[in-house]
Amino acid sequence: MTVVIGFEGSANKIGVGFLPSETAKHHRAVVLTVLREALQQAGLKPADIDCVAYTKGPGMGAPLVTVALVARTVAQLWGKPLLGVNHCIGHIEMGRLVTRANNPTVLYVSGGNTQVIAYSEHRYRIFGETIDIAVGNCLDRFARVIKISNDPSPGYNIEQMAKKGKEFVELPYTVKGMDVSFSGILSYIEDAAHKMLGSGQCTAEDLCFSLQETLFAMLVEITERAMAHCNSQEVLIVGGVGCNLRLQEMMGTMCKERGAHLFATDESFCIDNGAMIAQAGWEMFRSGHVTELPDSWITQRYRTDEVEVTWRD
């Protein structure tokens, strides 16, 4: 049995707005403790490990460098091969493993990324993406505007408040071909929040409801267009925002109307985790990928479609 250990350190789960230097400091403080706990829980020793995988990118520079340094050091101390993994592909491969989706159109939505992806000819092709900020970034920044708590996460709290919303506030809907834009809707709702909440025209719950409905409708639209282009009958939602049950519900309705199937996971697999880096690393290592030490740098802007997918037909 091939055993791969995965180090994920591209950010702080889905959060947006934290300081890279402080996040890197946190990672340095806890990474060895987490490593020991992971080995103990798995019942494994370093001698049992075949390969050490780490997040090469995309992500924030300081945290990525911190975890890459640890992974390089561990690989050398243990005498094991090293493997740099694309963060986005980690999400995809974990989603495919957990849900058993065969060849899905993938909606990857998180604090730092928004992409519609489909596999073709040994690449994960990006069919559409945000042209400015990510959907999770948009939600998190709106949460700060109306002073929603970060505990357990801004997106989760917006989701709960949206369930109580009754009035739909019309917001800008910006789909440009296969791409989406969220900065305009964020600017609009920031301004509307101050005016409408101050005058009593709507509630904070109404704005949360309206923002979710608009953002998710845009995502469903471009996902459906990619499905039609690829003649796909499966959708897989990955990334931290993929935990949102309303997004899953809206996507599920679209899939049902097309006779397609929706695959999604809970937060244990949606949010960033080391297991997804290990899973993608496992696939890559078994198909011959290894990262030589001189090449084991990080890449903050590491595109999903830059990786040759040698482990799929």
PATOR-123844 format. One record per residue (C-alpha): x, y, z; residue in one letter. Coordinates in steps of 0.2 Angstrom, whole numbers, plus 5000, padded with zeros to 4 digits. Layout:
N
XYZa...
END
This chain:
313
500050005000m500750174995t500650295010v500750485007v500750625020i500150795015g500550965022f499251105018e499751285022g499051395008s498051505020a496951485036n495551375030k494351485021i494651645030g495051805021v495751965029g497051895041f498951945040l500051825030p501551855042s500451815058e499751665049t501451595045a501951625063k500451525068h500951385056h502751375062r502151365080a500951215078v501451115062v502550995072l501250955085t499950925071v501250815062l501450705078r499550695081e499250645062a500550505064l499850445080q498050445074q498550355058a499550225068g501050255057l502950295059k504050395047p504750225040a502950185034d502850345024i503250335005d503150515000c502950685008v501750804999a501450985002y500451134994t501551214981k500151344978g499151444975p498951544991g499851665002m501651675001g502251675019a501151525025p501551425009l503451455012v503351405030t502451245027v503551205011a505051225022l504451105035v503950975021a505650985013r506550965030t505450815035v505750735018a507550745020q507650685038l506550535033w507450505017g505750515007k505350584990p504550764990l503050814980l502250984977g500350984974v499251114967n497951164980h496451164968c496850994962i496950934980g495150994982h494550904966i495450744970e494750734988m493050774981g493150634968r493750514981l492450554994v490950564982t491450434969r490950564956a491650494939n491950644928n491150794935p491050974930t491851054946v491351214954l492751264965y492251404977v493251464992s493951625000g495251644987g494651544972n493051534961t493251424945q492251304935v493351164929i493151014918a494450874914y494950854896s496550774888e497550764904h497250934911r495951014922y495251144911r494651314918i493051354909f492551504919g493151594934e493051764944t493851904935i494151994952d493751934969i493251764975a491451724981v492051684998g493051844999n491451934994c490451855008l491751885021d491952065017r490052095017f490052005034a491252135041r490152275034v488652225044i489752165059k489451975058i490451865069s491951765063n491451625075d491351495067p491551585051s490751735042p490051625028g489251505039y488451655049n487851735033i487051575028e486051555045q485451735044m484951715026a483751585031k482751725041k482751845026g481051885019k481252025007e482352004991f483352164988v483852164969e485752174967l486952184952p487052014943y488652004933t489051854922v490151894907k490151734896g490851604907m491651724920d490851814935v491251974944s490951994962f491752164966s490352264959g488952174969i490052194985l490252384982s488352404979y487852304994i489052395005e488252555001d486452485001a486752415018a487152585026h485652665018k484352535019m484752475036l484852645043g483152695035s482352525040g481952475022q482552305025c483452195038t485252125039a484451955036e483652015020d485252075014l486151915018c484751815009f484851924994s486751924992l486751734993q485351704981e486151824968t487951754970l487451574969f486251604954a487751674945m488751514950l487451394945v487251484928e489051464923i489151284929t487651234919e488451324904r490051224906a488951064908m488151094892a489751124883h490550964890c488950864889n489250824907s487950744919q488850764935e489250924946v490550914960l490651064972i492251084981v493051224992g492551305008g490951395001v490451224995g489851185013c488451305010n486751205010l485851345000r487151334986l487051144986q485151164985e485151284970m486451174961m485451024965g483851094957t484751144941m485450964940c483750884943k483050984929e484450924918r484350744924g486050764931a486850714948h487550834961l489050784972f489550884987a490350855004t490250925022d491451045030e492750905035s493150895016f492651065009c493851165020i495651155017d496451005025n498050905024g497150745018a496650825001m498550864998i498950685003a497650614991q498150714976a499950674980g499550494981w498750504964e500250594957m501650494965f500850324959r500950394941s502750444942g502750624949h504150684961v504750854965t506650864965e507350974980l508051114969p506251134961d505351124977s504851314978w503151384980i502051474967t500751594974q499851594957r499851414952y498451384940r497451234940t497751194922d499651204923e499651024930v499750874918e498550754925v499450584921t498350484933w496750494923r496350424906d
END
